[in-house]
Amino acid sequence: MPSQDLNRAIQLARAGDKKSARQILLHLVEEEPANEMAWIWLADTMPDDARRIATLKQCLKMIPESQLARKALQVLLEQGKMPPAAEGKTTPPPPAAAQVPESPASPPLFSAQDDLLSLREEVILPAEEQPDIGPFLTEEAEESAPLVPDEKSPPLQWPAAGQKPVEPYVDNEAIEQLRRQAGKAGSSPAVKMAEATQVVGKKVNPVRWGAIFLVIVLAVVVGVVVFTLWFSPNSPYRLSLLQPLPTQLSGYQPPQETPVIETPIEVTPLITEEVETTEEVEETVESTPPPPGIYLSGSQVNSFDWSPDDTFVAVSAGGGLSVYEPQNFGTLRYIDLTGSYAVCRISPIVDRLVCAGSMLWAWTLPDWNLEISTPPPGGLPGSRIGLFQFVTSDLLALVYESDLQSVEIWSLGLQQRDGDLLRAPSPIQRLVTSPENGLIAAGLFDGQVIIWGLENRQVVFQQRLEDQPIMWLGLSADGRRLMTATSLPLVHVWDISSAELIAEIEPPETFTALTFSADGRFTLWADKNGLITVQEVEDGSLIQQIESGVPVQEIHLSPDQRRVAVLTMLGDIYFYELTP
C-alpha cells in the first residue's frame, strides 16, 4: 500500500491540494523512513523554504546517501543566504591564546522517530492552531530581535593564557521549570489523543466495549457482502451487465479462463413521470438523460486506451480489464486481472494488448490468446511497473517504481531485455513515445525533458524546459512538437529540432487534465469544475468548450481526433463530439 499512498499524494500535489498530500506523505515517511521519493515530495509540499530545509535535513538523517535531497538542500541554502554585514560593524576575532577546550560530543537527546514527530508538528500545525508557548519568543519577536550585539554592551573578555576559565552559573531549577512549561505547551495531538483515550477508557464499562466490538464486526460483515455482490469484478450482478460481441469482432476467441458472457443489450428509454398537484392537474416531467459513455459505478479507472483502428477501447478498472465498443458502448469482453490495478495499452498495429503492474500480461489479437503472464521481467524482487508505453508492436518502454531513473526496453517476442538501460539524471514523472519515429520522451522531476532514439539508443534531445517537475508531457505523432506543463496553469509547446518555444498558453484556471493532439495543432485541458477547453496552439484561439459538470481525471482523443473521451474522478467515462 505505500506505493499507492505515494501515487495518491503525488496526484493531490499535482492537482494543487498540497495540504492533503502533505498529510499522506508524513504518515508514509513514518512507516518508511528510507523512502527517498516520499521525503522529496514532502519537501515540495511545504509552505516555505524554512520547512523545506528542515524536511530535507531530516531526509539526509534517514538516508545519508540521498544525492537528490543533498542537491535540493544545497540549492535552498544558497537561495536563502543572508546579505553580507555592513562595513565597520565586523566583530574582531578572539585572541589566539583564548582557545576554549572542546567538550566531548553528547549523545542525541531524541531518537530518529522523535525528530520525525517534532518535524511533523513544526510543519503541519498552522500558526493559528499552535498552542501558547508562554515565556518563549514568538516568530515575530525573533524576527524583530537584532542580529548584532548592542554597541553599548561591554565586549567579551577572553581568559588570558594559562588562566582557568570560570565555570558559568547554571540555574537547574529554572531550567527544569522551563522544560515543564514547554512540555505542557508543546504536547503533540497524538499525546493528547492518547491521554483522552485513557480517560474515556476508564469511564466505559466492559458492556459498552462489547457493544462497540459487535457493531464493528457487523459493519465489516456487511461491507464484505456488499463488495462481493456488487463491487467485486466477479460479482454476478456486474457480470450480468456484460454485452455480446458485435458483428465486426465476432471472430474473437477468448481464452478459456475468460469466457464471454452474452446478455442482450438493453436500451434505457427516456423516463417520464406524471406528477399530480393539489388541483388535480397532471404534469409530465422529463428527466435529463445521462451523457453517452461507459458507467463503472464509482470504480477507480487505472488506464484508458483507444485502439488505433477505432474498433474498441480498453479500460482497466477495479482489478480487471474491460473491452468496449466505442460507438454504442457495448461490452465486448471482460478479463479478470486477479485484482491487479494494472495499466493497459494497445499496440500501434493492433496485434497485441498488454497490461502491466505487479504482473505483466500480453494477449495476441484478434484471437485473444494469452501470450505472456509473468511477474515484471526486471527491477527489484516484488517491484511494480509504474509507467510503460509501446515503442513498436514488439518493444515496450518500462519504468519501475523501484528505479524511477531508468527506462528498460523489453521485447515481447524474445521475452527479455532488448539492449542497455536508458538512464535519466533525476526521477521520471511522465513517459510518452512516438512509434512512427521510434522516439521515447521522458519528463523529469528537475524540469528536464530527455528524448532517446530507438535506432541507436542515444539521446537526441535533452533540455531543461521548466523550472518545476514535469507534470504533463505530450509528443506529436511525427516527433516534431513537444508539449510540457507543470503544476502552474501554463502550457508550453516546443519545436524539438531547434528547442524553440512555439506557443505559450495560459488557461484561466488550474487544470486537472491535459492532452496534446497527435498532429500537434491543439491542446485540450479541463479545470476543477469539469469545463473542457479545446484551444489552438498557433494563435491560442478558442475552438470549443464542453461542460461535463464533474471533476475530470484524464482526457483522451480518438484516432481521427473527432471525439474525446473524458475520464471523471467518479469512475465514469463520457464521450463527446468535437467541432469539425
Buried (B, 14 or more C-beta within 10 A) or exposed (E): EEBEBBEBBBBBBBBBBBEBBBBBBBBBBEEBBEBBBBBBBBBBBBEEEBBBBBBBBBBBEBBEEBEBBBEBBEEBEEEEEEEEEEEEEEEEEEEEEBEEEEEEEEEEEEEEEEBBBBBBBEBBEEEEEBEEEEEEEEEEEEEEEEEEEEEEEEEEEBBEEEEEEEEEEEEEEEEEEBEEBBEEBBBBEEEEEEEEEEEEEEEEEEEEEEEEEEEEEEEEEEEEEEEEEEBBBEBEEBBEBBBBBBEEBEEBEBBEEBEBBEEEEEEEEEEEEEEEEEEEEEEEEEEEEEBEBBBBBEBEBBBBBBBEEBBBBBBBBBBBBBBBBBEEBBBBBBBBBEEBBBBBBBBBEBEBBBBBBBBBBBBBBEEBEBBBBEEBBBBEEEBBBBBBBBBBBBBBBBBBBBBBBBBBBBBBEEEEBBEEBBEBEBBBBBBBBBBEBBBBBBBBBBBBBBBBBBEEBEEBBBBEBBEEBBBBBBBBBBBBBBBBBBBEBBBBBBEBEEEEEBBEBEBEEBBBBBBBBBEBBBBBBBBEEBBBBBBBBEEEEEBBEBEBEBBBBBBBBBBEEEBBBBBBBBBBBBBBEBEE
